Amino acid sequence: MDKNVSIITDLDGRKIVIINDIRFQSRRRIDWKKAEEYLKEYIGEFFEITKIAEKVYVGSDFPDEFSHSNDTKGLKGANIKAKANMVSAIGELVQIASDKMEYPDFSGKHGTKAKSGWYRYTVRFGLPVYNEGGNLERYNIFTSRMLVRCDGNGRLFLYDFVRTKKETSKPHEH
C-alpha cells in the first residue's frame, strides 16, 4: 500500500497521525464500498500500540463494521470525510492509541467474539486544508475512539473507529 502518512508530536507531547493520502475528496458522497475494499487489505495483519506494547489484529469483521456501522451512518460533513480518509492510516492510528478504557460486552451482543469485553482508545489525526491556489493552508485535527474487542483468548481485534469529530481550537490567551 503506497501512502503518504506520518506521525508527529504536538506541543503538548501527544501523537497525531498526519494523513496526506486523501482518497475521498467529497463530504457528501463517500463510496463506502471502495473504503471497505481498501480495508480488506489489512485483514490478518496486526499493529502494536507503541505506548503499551499491545498487539491489535485486524479481523475479517473490521472492514464491514468501519464502513457500515450506525456510527458511520450518523456522520456528516467534515467528520464523514475524515473517517473515510482514515483508511490509509490504520496501522499508524493503532500505533498512537492512548487513554485505554475497558468496557463490558453490553447484553452479550457479540458473544464469543468479545468474550473478554471491549477497549476504547483515543486517536488523533490531521487532514490537510488547501486554499484556492492549491497551497497547504493548515491541518484540521480530528479525534476518534478506536474500538477494540477482546476474545476469549485475550487477543485484541480492531473493530471500528467511532465518534470521529473535528477538534475545536481554543483562542490563545495573551
C-alpha positions as CSV (number, residue, x, y, z in Angstrom):
1,M,0.0,0.0,0.0
2,D,1.6,3.2,-1.2
3,K,0.6,6.1,1.1
4,N,1.6,9.5,2.4
5,V,1.1,9.3,6.2
6,S,3.4,10.4,9.1
7,I,3.3,10.6,12.9
8,I,4.1,13.8,14.6
9,T,4.0,15.1,18.2
10,D,2.1,18.2,19.1
11,L,3.3,20.9,21.6
12,D,1.6,19.0,24.5
13,G,3.5,15.8,23.7
14,R,0.5,14.0,22.2
15,K,0.9,12.0,19.0
16,I,-1.1,12.9,15.8
17,V,-1.2,10.9,12.6
18,I,-0.9,13.3,9.6
19,I,-2.8,11.9,6.6
20,N,-1.8,13.5,3.3
21,D,-3.1,10.5,1.4
22,I,-6.6,11.9,0.7
23,R,-8.6,9.1,-1.1
24,F,-12.0,10.6,-0.6
25,Q,-12.4,14.3,-1.5
26,S,-16.2,14.8,-1.1
27,R,-18.0,15.5,2.1
28,R,-21.3,14.4,0.6
29,R,-20.8,11.2,-1.2
30,I,-18.4,8.7,0.2
31,D,-18.0,5.4,-1.7
32,W,-18.1,3.2,1.4
33,K,-17.8,0.0,-0.7
34,K,-14.4,1.4,-2.0
35,A,-13.3,2.1,1.6
36,E,-14.4,-1.4,2.6
37,E,-12.4,-3.0,-0.2
38,Y,-9.3,-1.0,0.7
39,L,-9.7,-2.0,4.4
40,K,-9.8,-5.7,3.4
41,E,-6.1,-5.5,2.5
42,Y,-5.4,-5.2,6.3
43,I,-7.2,-8.4,7.3
44,G,-4.8,-10.8,9.0
45,E,-2.2,-8.1,9.9
46,F,-1.5,-6.7,13.4
47,F,-0.2,-3.5,14.7
48,E,1.2,-2.6,18.1
49,I,0.1,0.2,20.3
50,T,3.5,1.7,21.0
51,K,2.8,3.2,24.4
52,I,1.7,-0.1,26.0
53,A,3.1,-2.8,23.6
54,E,-0.3,-4.4,22.9
55,K,-0.8,-6.2,19.6
56,V,-4.1,-5.4,17.8
57,Y,-5.1,-7.7,15.0
58,V,-7.3,-6.8,12.0
59,G,-10.1,-9.4,11.7
60,S,-12.5,-10.0,8.9
61,D,-15.3,-8.1,10.5
62,F,-13.4,-4.8,10.7
63,P,-13.9,-3.5,7.1
64,D,-17.7,-4.0,7.1
65,E,-18.1,-2.5,10.6
66,F,-16.0,0.5,9.8
67,S,-17.8,1.2,6.6
68,H,-21.4,0.4,7.6
69,S,-21.8,0.9,11.3
70,N,-24.5,3.1,12.9
71,D,-21.7,5.5,13.9
72,T,-20.6,5.8,10.3
73,K,-24.1,6.4,9.0
74,G,-24.6,9.2,11.5
75,L,-21.6,11.2,10.5
76,K,-21.9,14.4,8.4
77,G,-19.7,17.0,6.7
78,A,-16.0,17.1,7.5
79,N,-16.4,14.3,10.1
80,I,-17.5,11.8,7.5
81,K,-14.8,12.8,5.1
82,A,-12.3,12.4,8.0
83,K,-13.4,8.9,8.9
84,A,-13.3,7.8,5.2
85,N,-9.7,9.1,4.9
86,M,-8.6,7.2,8.0
87,V,-8.4,4.0,5.8
88,S,-4.9,4.8,4.6
89,A,-3.6,5.2,8.2
90,I,-5.0,2.3,10.1
91,G,-1.6,1.0,11.3
92,E,-0.4,4.4,12.4
93,L,-3.6,5.1,14.2
94,V,-3.3,1.9,16.2
95,Q,0.3,2.7,17.0
96,I,-0.5,6.1,18.6
97,A,-3.6,4.9,20.5
98,S,-3.8,6.2,24.1
99,D,-6.2,6.6,27.1
100,K,-7.2,2.9,27.2
101,M,-10.6,2.3,28.9
102,E,-12.3,-1.0,29.4
103,Y,-16.0,-1.8,28.7
104,P,-18.0,-4.9,29.1
105,D,-19.8,-6.6,26.2
106,F,-23.1,-5.0,26.9
107,S,-26.0,-7.5,26.8
108,G,-23.7,-10.2,25.4
109,K,-24.4,-8.8,21.9
110,H,-21.1,-10.1,20.5
111,G,-20.8,-13.4,22.2
112,T,-17.5,-15.2,22.0
113,K,-16.1,-12.6,19.6
114,A,-15.9,-10.2,22.5
115,K,-15.9,-12.7,25.4
116,S,-13.4,-10.7,27.4
117,G,-15.0,-7.3,26.7
118,W,-14.1,-4.2,24.9
119,Y,-11.4,-1.5,25.0
120,R,-11.6,2.1,23.7
121,Y,-8.6,4.2,23.0
122,T,-8.3,7.8,21.8
123,V,-6.6,8.6,18.5
124,R,-5.9,11.9,16.8
125,F,-5.2,12.7,13.2
126,G,-4.9,15.6,10.8
127,L,-6.1,16.2,7.3
128,P,-4.7,19.0,5.1
129,V,-6.7,22.1,4.1
130,Y,-5.7,23.8,0.9
131,N,-6.5,27.4,-0.2
132,E,-8.0,28.3,-3.6
133,G,-4.5,28.4,-5.1
134,G,-3.9,24.8,-4.1
135,N,-1.4,25.6,-1.4
136,L,-1.4,24.0,2.0
137,E,-3.1,26.4,4.5
138,R,-3.3,24.2,7.7
139,Y,-4.4,20.9,9.0
140,N,-7.7,20.2,10.6
141,I,-7.2,17.9,13.6
142,F,-9.8,15.2,14.5
143,T,-10.2,12.8,17.4
144,S,-11.8,9.4,17.2
145,R,-12.3,6.5,19.6
146,M,-10.7,3.2,18.5
147,L,-12.9,0.3,19.4
148,V,-11.2,-3.0,20.1
149,R,-12.8,-6.3,21.1
150,C,-11.0,-8.8,23.3
151,D,-11.8,-12.5,22.5
152,G,-11.8,-15.4,25.0
153,N,-8.1,-16.0,24.4
154,G,-7.2,-12.4,25.3
155,R,-6.4,-11.4,21.7
156,L,-7.3,-7.9,20.7
157,F,-9.1,-7.2,17.4
158,L,-9.7,-3.9,15.8
159,Y,-13.5,-3.3,15.4
160,D,-14.2,0.3,14.5
161,F,-13.3,3.9,14.9
162,V,-16.3,5.8,16.4
163,R,-17.2,9.3,17.4
164,T,-14.9,10.9,14.9
165,K,-15.1,14.7,15.2
166,K,-13.1,17.8,14.4
167,E,-11.3,19.4,17.4
168,T,-12.2,22.9,18.0
169,S,-9.4,25.3,18.7
170,K,-9.4,27.4,21.8
171,P,-8.3,31.1,21.4
172,H,-4.8,31.7,22.7
173,E,-4.8,34.0,25.8
174,H,-2.3,36.8,25.9
